Amino acid sequence: MRGQGEVDKKFKVGDIAIVSKGGEPLVARDHWRLGWIAFFFGMFCLLLCVFGGWTGLKALFSFVFSCFAVWKLLIPLCLSGWHASSVVFLVVAVLTAVIMYLVAGWSKTAFAAFCGSMLGVISSLLLAHVCTRVMSINGFTMPFAQRLLYSGCEFIDLRDIFIGAIILCSSGAVMDLGMDIAAGIREVKHHNSMLGFKELFSSGLRIARAVVGTMTTTLLLAYSGGYLTLLMVFAAQKTNPIDFLNTTLVSAEIAKTLVGSLGLVLVAPFTAFVGALIFRRGE
């Protein structure tokens, strides 16, 4: 017991625990959770394959591939001193390509979705570099950031990791929106092969308007959910909104939400433009 709820371990009779090897007395390191993790992951895989069929199997592969790409590629390269935001960008590009072509096959739809998504990611990356500097955000707001530096990684640029985290967090929503718009343009062209660039571009923008509103709200709720207790503290203490909006923690989350949302909004016209350009000459 250290007086810190996030690291304290409380055991009761009947609990299964991990204990340190050798020596006396034995030390309980933590609760054994891998059994339940395996159970819920197996349930997720089963339901995904049952309801999604072949597409669900491909989605499962992309899910597992994403986990390995982050753990075996992104994190080791960042720990080795590589430029974190550049590494994240390259990993997101690879993941976007794999996921798009798995879902849509080797098709114009996948290519349009990939191009539109990557243009949005590039825009988010540039905006993140600007936003973190003008708002003086240094990256120490991330969980365990200081412990990372004290673990022999003093050379790591936490601001650059924070920028990479923004791109990585919003990349899933960016891919989703890009595929929605590209697939919509394909369907419009399929039902009226005489449509040209202008008509397809307008249709793509109309599709985007119907989707982008919920997507940006999704990012807001996802980010704010991670700091719900912090917001509750400010509310309980009746802190002036001007004061807590300028705090480092809240400002960092605002920057993350706004940059991710701006990049998401930009994906819409990019994908609509690329999709209209590709499909204008037929399927």
HELIX and SHEET records of a PDB file:
HELIX    1   1 LEU A   34  ALA A   69  1                                  36    
HELIX    2   2 VAL A   70  LEU A   74  3                                   5    
HELIX    3   3 ILE A   75  LEU A   79  1                                   5    
HELIX    4   4 ALA A   84  ALA A  104  1                                  21    
HELIX    5   5 LYS A  108  VAL A  134  1                                  27    
HELIX    6   6 ALA A  145  LEU A  149  1                                   5    
HELIX    7   7 LEU A  158  HIS A  191  1                                  34    
HELIX    8   8 PHE A  197  GLY A  226  1                                  30    
HELIX    9   9 LEU A  228  ALA A  236  1                                   9    
HELIX   10  10 PRO A  241  LEU A  245  1                                   5    
HELIX   11  11 THR A  248  PHE A  279  1                                  32    
SHEET    1   A 2 ALA A  17  VAL A  19  0                                        
SHEET    2   A 2 ALA A  28  HIS A  31 -1                                        
END                                                                             
